[in-house]
Amino acid sequence: MPNVPDPLQELRDVQMPDPISWWPPALGWWMIIVGLVIMAILVVWVRVYRNRTRLRRIALAQLEQVKEHYAVNSDDQWAITQISQLLRCYALALFSRSHVAGLTGQSWLKFLDHQGGTKQFSEGPGRALRAGPYPSQVPTLAVYLLPLGGRWIKQVQVPARKPVSS
């Protein structure tokens, strides 16, 4: 055979494809990354929210204990004293000690009204807190003061950061 080119000479080596790059990731990886970021943000947000409302939950639980004890014993003076102490402790935990600790009488009731957005402490059943632990001549049923205290605890705005007391 006269000069017939060898067909095997025309074959080339097998070309391997370029290695698969790790960047950019496939769509599935992007979805996993976005999902993890969203979950991390939600976990942080829930933890911050729960920490900010922790004191409120504790105060409401203590108020519930006062309600249960009052339901059994019907001791108005004891319940009023407990509610007064609870509201003062809660206020001291939330606000500056220098701002809250010295408040007594009508100024304390006005503070509660201002923070709770109501006039029920200075003009309503909350006046029973004015006498504090001392019995007053006006009989006040704690049954009216218990829900008022609960509403105040729920409505008072928790500051983002407690001011530094001096």
URQUISUL-V516549 format. One record per backbone hydrogen bond with DSSP energy under -1.0 kcal/mol. CO is the residue of the C=O (numbers start at 1). NH is the residue of the N-H. E is the energy in kcal/mol with one decimal. If there is no record, write none. Layout:
co->{CO	CO}
nh->{NH	NH}
e->{E	E}
This chain:
co->{6	26	27	28	29	30	31	32	33	34	35	36	37	38	39	40	41	42	43	44	45	46	47	48	49	53	54	55	56	57	58	59	60	61	62	63	64	65	66	67	68	69	70	74	75	76	77	78	79	80	81	82	83	84	85	86	87	88	89	90	91	96	97	100	104	105	106	107	108	109	110	111	112	113	113	119	120	124	125	126	127	131	141	142	145	146	147	148	149	150	151	152}
nh->{9	30	31	32	33	34	35	36	37	38	39	40	41	42	43	44	45	46	47	48	49	50	51	52	53	57	58	59	60	61	62	63	64	65	66	67	68	69	70	71	72	73	74	76	79	80	81	82	83	84	85	86	87	88	89	90	91	92	93	94	95	100	101	103	107	109	110	111	112	113	114	115	116	117	118	123	126	127	128	129	130	134	144	146	149	150	151	152	153	154	155	156}
e->{-1.4	-1.7	-2.3	-2.0	-2.6	-2.6	-2.4	-2.4	-2.3	-2.5	-2.4	-2.4	-2.4	-2.3	-2.4	-2.3	-2.6	-2.7	-2.2	-2.4	-2.6	-2.9	-2.2	-2.3	-1.9	-2.3	-2.2	-2.7	-2.6	-1.9	-2.3	-2.4	-1.9	-1.6	-2.0	-2.4	-2.3	-2.4	-2.7	-2.4	-1.3	-2.6	-2.5	-1.0	-2.2	-2.8	-2.2	-2.5	-2.7	-2.5	-2.4	-2.5	-2.8	-2.2	-2.6	-2.5	-2.4	-2.5	-1.9	-1.5	-3.0	-1.8	-2.5	-1.8	-1.2	-1.8	-2.4	-2.0	-2.3	-2.5	-2.9	-2.7	-2.2	-1.3	-1.8	-2.0	-2.4	-1.8	-1.5	-2.0	-1.5	-1.6	-1.5	-2.5	-2.6	-2.0	-2.5	-2.2	-2.4	-2.0	-2.5	-2.4}
